[in-house]
Amino acid sequence: MRAVAVFPERRELRIVEVPPPILQGDHDVLVRVREVGICGTDREITAFHYGSPAEGRDALILGHEVLGEVVEVGAAVGTLKRGDLVAVTVRRPCGESSCAACRVEREDFCATGRFHERGIKGADGFMTEFIVEDERYLVQVPARLAEVGVLLEPLTVATKAALEVEMVLKRFPWERHHLRALVLGAGPIGILSAMMFAARDATTVVYSRERATGPRADLVRSIKAEYVSAEDTPLEELAAHGGPFNIILEAVGNARVAFGAMHALAPNGVCVFSGLPAGDQPTTMELNSIMRNIVLENQMIMGTVNASRAAFQSAVEQLGVFMSLFPESVRSLITDRVSLEEAPELLRNPSGIKQVLCLAA
């Protein structure tokens, strides 16, 4: 069967032939891959900034945003059957007895750093025709979400953040007030985050560098959120657009933008960083006022990476809500669907908002 793989040592990206997988354990599930989303992480691996094959291998099969269909199940599988649609979690536990997080299947909080991530670190991904996975890493997707189910993994970035922010907000000893949310970035994660906030009736603003008349801005407005372009509004004026904000969710991977927006965070607010800055160039900023506000206004900054099974299950629920509230907006997030043969070119030269590789109907 075919797969899209990188060879880091040779700095190559190409389509390869690999043996089809087979069931080996009683809890294994054979999955036909239907669609795989392409994201910035895939492109950074393709540019050889990071990404590592499994031990003893020279190639890494790409892809970690997947929607598949169950083809065969092991003898002890009790949660899935042939024909079910599934999403697949990405991270696998480190196996270290000292790691409390991985011992309780919360590998998204792995403390050792020796986890594996499918399609990213030490384990092949999903840009191939079939995969085998243990049922505990598979999350069932309702058939009614088939056309957009490939968006579940990027949505988990927002749902995990929401689950953690919810716990933080419970520290408030008073009645919950109407929330105001600011999303930094209008990529797939940024727009999905905005959909999540808008679905909860929060005042939602998306701030991004794309111009105010472009397709991303139109998509944001279609969910009744406000779009603010960096071309028209400097960072220091953000608070005037629906702020100050109880929640800021950063999805740009730019430290200057992330910290520069902190002045718009409300007292007792939470700022969530989800992006990774590229390169090693230092950023110069005046941080005294930011630190002063964090202390005096009981603010919090937190990072979020990867997602648990609970976050995937929450994402399934959220995506169902989105398809009830603004279905055309969700569908329009996917701007390109391409064949496996076209994947290497799209990995090198992105276009649109979310690109999806189609392997099976």
C-alpha positions in Angstrom: 0.0 0.0 0.0 1.1 3.6 -0.5 2.1 6.2 2.0 3.6 9.7 2.2 6.8 9.7 4.1 9.8 11.9 4.9 13.4 10.6 5.1 15.1 13.1 7.5 18.7 12.0 7.0 18.3 12.3 3.2 16.0 15.3 3.4 13.5 13.6 1.1 9.7 13.6 0.9 8.1 11.1 -1.4 5.3 8.5 -1.8 6.5 5.0 -0.8 5.2 1.5 -0.8 4.8 -0.1 2.6 3.4 -3.5 3.7 -0.3 -3.5 4.8 -0.7 -3.7 8.5 -2.3 -6.7 10.2 -4.0 -7.3 13.6 -1.6 -8.6 16.2 -3.4 -8.2 19.5 -6.9 -8.9 20.7 -7.6 -5.2 21.2 -6.2 -4.2 17.7 -8.5 -2.5 15.2 -7.8 -2.3 11.4 -8.8 1.1 10.0 -9.1 2.2 6.4 -8.0 5.8 6.3 -10.5 8.0 4.6 -9.1 11.5 5.1 -6.0 13.1 6.6 -5.7 16.8 7.4 -2.5 18.7 6.5 -1.3 21.2 9.1 1.7 23.4 9.9 3.3 20.6 11.9 3.3 18.4 8.8 4.9 21.2 6.8 7.6 21.8 9.4 8.5 18.1 9.4 8.5 18.3 5.6 11.0 21.2 5.9 13.0 19.0 8.3 12.8 21.3 11.3 11.8 18.3 13.4 10.2 14.9 13.2 11.8 11.6 13.9 11.1 8.1 12.6 10.6 5.1 14.9 13.8 3.6 16.3 15.7 1.7 13.6 13.8 3.3 10.8 14.9 5.9 8.2 11.4 7.0 7.2 8.5 8.6 9.0 5.0 8.3 7.6 3.3 11.7 8.0 -0.1 12.7 9.2 -1.8 13.0 12.6 -5.3 14.4 11.7 -7.3 11.4 10.6 -10.8 10.2 9.9 -11.0 6.5 9.3 -13.4 3.6 9.0 -13.2 0.3 11.0 -12.5 -2.7 8.7 -11.7 -5.4 11.2 -11.6 -5.8 15.0 -9.6 -8.0 17.3 -11.3 -10.7 19.4 -11.5 -8.5 22.6 -12.6 -5.3 21.0 -15.9 -4.3 22.6 -16.4 -0.6 21.7 -16.2 -0.6 17.9 -17.5 -2.6 15.0 -16.9 -2.9 11.3 -18.1 0.3 9.5 -17.8 2.6 12.4 -16.0 6.0 11.7 -13.2 6.8 14.1 -10.7 9.6 14.9 -7.4 8.6 16.4 -5.5 10.2 19.3 -1.9 11.2 18.5 0.3 10.7 21.5 1.4 7.4 23.1 2.6 7.0 26.7 6.3 6.9 27.6 6.0 3.7 29.6 8.1 5.0 32.4 6.9 3.9 35.8 7.9 7.3 37.3 5.5 9.2 35.0 2.2 9.6 36.9 0.5 11.1 33.9 1.1 8.2 31.5 0.3 5.7 34.1 -3.3 7.0 34.2 -3.5 7.4 30.4 -3.0 11.1 30.4 0.0 11.0 28.1 -0.8 14.6 27.0 0.7 15.6 30.3 3.7 13.2 30.0 6.5 14.4 32.3 9.4 12.5 30.9 9.2 13.7 27.3 9.8 10.1 26.1 6.3 9.8 24.6 5.7 8.9 20.9 3.4 10.9 18.6 2.0 9.3 15.5 3.3 11.0 12.4 5.6 13.3 14.4 7.9 11.6 16.9 8.9 8.0 16.9 5.8 6.5 15.3 4.4 6.4 11.8 1.4 8.6 11.1 -1.8 8.2 9.1 -1.0 9.4 5.5 -1.4 5.8 4.3 -4.2 3.5 3.2 -4.6 1.4 6.3 -3.5 1.5 9.9 -3.8 -0.7 12.9 -4.4 0.8 16.3 -5.4 -0.3 19.8 -9.1 0.5 20.5 -8.2 2.7 23.5 -6.8 5.3 21.1 -9.8 5.3 18.8 -12.7 7.6 19.3 -16.0 6.9 17.5 -17.3 9.6 15.2 -21.0 9.7 14.3 -21.8 9.1 10.7 -23.5 12.5 10.4 -20.1 14.1 10.9 -18.4 12.2 8.1 -17.9 15.1 5.8 -16.1 17.2 8.5 -14.8 14.6 10.9 -11.2 15.2 9.8 -11.4 18.5 11.7 -11.6 16.7 15.0 -7.9 16.6 15.8 -7.3 20.3 15.3 -10.5 21.0 17.2 -9.1 19.1 20.2 -6.6 21.9 20.7 -9.5 24.2 21.5 -11.5 21.6 23.5 -8.6 20.7 25.7 -7.9 24.4 26.4 -11.6 24.8 27.2 -11.7 21.9 29.6 -8.7 23.4 31.4 -9.9 26.9 31.4 -13.3 25.7 32.8 -11.4 24.4 35.8 -9.6 27.7 36.3 -12.7 29.7 36.0 -14.3 27.7 38.8 -12.0 29.5 41.2 -14.4 32.5 40.9 -16.5 32.7 44.0 -19.3 34.5 42.2 -21.9 33.9 39.5 -20.4 33.4 36.1 -20.7 36.5 33.9 -20.9 36.7 30.1 -17.6 35.7 28.7 -15.5 37.7 26.2 -13.0 35.7 24.2 -10.1 36.8 21.9 -8.6 34.4 19.4 -5.2 35.3 18.0 -4.9 33.8 14.5 -7.4 32.8 11.8 -5.9 29.4 10.8 -7.9 26.2 11.3 -7.3 26.1 15.0 -8.0 29.8 15.5 -11.3 29.6 13.5 -12.4 26.3 15.3 -11.6 28.0 18.6 -13.7 31.0 17.6 -16.6 28.6 16.7 -16.3 27.0 20.1 -16.6 30.4 21.9 -19.3 31.6 19.6 -21.3 28.4 20.2 -21.2 29.2 23.9 -22.6 32.7 23.3 -19.3 34.4 24.3 -18.5 37.8 22.7 -15.8 36.5 20.3 -13.1 38.5 18.4 -10.5 37.0 16.0 -7.4 39.0 15.4 -5.2 38.0 12.5 -2.8 39.4 9.9 -5.1 38.6 6.9 -6.9 41.6 5.5 -10.5 42.4 6.6 -12.0 41.7 3.2 -10.6 38.2 2.7 -12.2 34.7 2.9 -11.0 34.0 6.4 -12.5 37.3 7.7 -15.8 36.4 5.9 -15.8 32.9 7.5 -15.3 34.5 11.0 -18.2 36.9 10.5 -20.4 34.0 9.3 -20.4 32.6 12.9 -21.3 36.0 14.3 -17.8 36.7 15.6 -15.9 39.9 14.9 -12.8 39.9 12.7 -10.0 42.4 13.3 -7.2 42.7 10.9 -3.6 43.5 12.0 -3.4 45.6 8.9 -6.0 48.0 10.4 -5.6 47.7 14.2 -2.3 47.5 16.1 -2.0 45.2 19.1 -2.3 47.9 21.6 -5.8 48.8 20.4 -7.3 45.3 20.7 -9.0 46.0 24.0 -11.3 48.4 22.2 -12.9 45.6 20.2 -15.1 43.8 22.7 -12.6 43.7 25.5 -11.1 43.4 28.0 -11.3 39.6 27.4 -11.8 36.9 30.0 -10.1 34.4 27.7 -7.3 34.9 25.1 -6.5 31.8 23.0 -3.3 32.2 21.0 -3.0 30.2 17.8 -0.3 32.0 15.8 3.0 30.8 17.2 4.3 34.3 17.5 5.6 35.5 20.9 5.4 39.2 20.1 1.7 38.9 19.2 1.0 36.5 22.1 2.5 38.7 24.8 1.6 41.9 23.0 -2.1 41.1 23.4 -1.9 40.5 27.1 -2.9 44.1 27.8 -6.4 43.1 26.6 -6.8 40.4 29.2 -9.4 41.2 31.9 -8.8 40.9 35.6 -8.9 37.2 36.6 -8.6 36.3 32.9 -6.8 33.3 31.4 -4.5 33.4 28.4 -3.8 30.1 26.6 -0.8 29.6 24.4 -1.1 26.8 21.8 1.4 27.8 19.1 5.1 27.2 18.8 7.3 30.1 17.7 9.5 29.2 14.7 13.2 29.8 14.7 15.6 31.0 17.5 15.7 34.7 16.9 15.1 36.6 20.2 12.1 38.9 20.6 12.5 42.1 22.5 9.6 43.3 24.6 8.8 45.4 27.7 7.6 42.7 30.1 7.4 44.6 33.4 3.8 45.9 32.8 2.7 42.4 31.7 4.1 40.8 34.8 2.7 43.5 37.0 -0.8 42.9 35.6 -0.6 39.2 36.0 0.2 39.6 39.7 -2.1 42.5 40.5 -5.1 41.2 38.5 -4.9 37.5 39.3 -4.3 36.6 35.6 -3.0 33.3 34.4 -1.0 32.2 31.4 -1.0 28.5 30.5 0.2 26.3 27.7 -1.6 23.4 26.1 -0.3 20.7 23.8 -1.7 17.5 22.4 -5.0 16.2 23.6 -6.5 13.4 25.8 -9.2 11.0 24.8 -11.6 13.2 26.8 -10.7 16.2 24.7 -11.4 14.1 21.5 -14.7 13.1 22.9 -15.5 16.7 23.7 -14.5 17.7 20.2 -16.9 15.2 18.8 -19.7 16.9 20.8 -18.5 20.3 19.8 -18.3 19.5 16.1 -21.9 18.2 16.3 -23.0 21.5 17.8 -21.1 23.5 15.1 -22.9 21.5 12.4 -26.2 22.4 14.0 -25.4 26.1 14.4 -23.3 27.0 11.3 -22.9 24.0 9.0 -21.8 25.9 5.9 -19.1 27.8 7.9 -17.7 24.5 9.1 -17.7 23.0 5.6 -16.0 26.0 4.2 -13.0 25.5 6.5 -11.9 22.7 4.2 -10.8 24.5 1.1 -8.8 21.7 -0.7 -9.3 18.0 -1.0 -6.5 16.2 -2.9 -5.4 12.8 -3.8 -2.4 11.0 -2.3 -0.4 11.8 -5.4 -0.9 15.5 -4.9 0.0 15.5 -1.2 3.8 16.2 -1.6 3.2 19.3 -3.6 0.5 20.6 -1.2 2.9 19.9 1.7 5.5 22.1 0.1 3.1 24.8 -1.2 0.1 25.4 1.1 -3.1 27.1 -0.1 -6.5 28.0 1.4 -7.4 27.3 5.0 -7.5 23.6 5.7 -6.2 21.1 3.1 -7.2 17.5 3.3 -5.8 14.4 1.7 -8.5 11.9 0.6 -7.6 8.2 0.5 -11.0 6.5 0.5 -14.7 7.6 0.0 
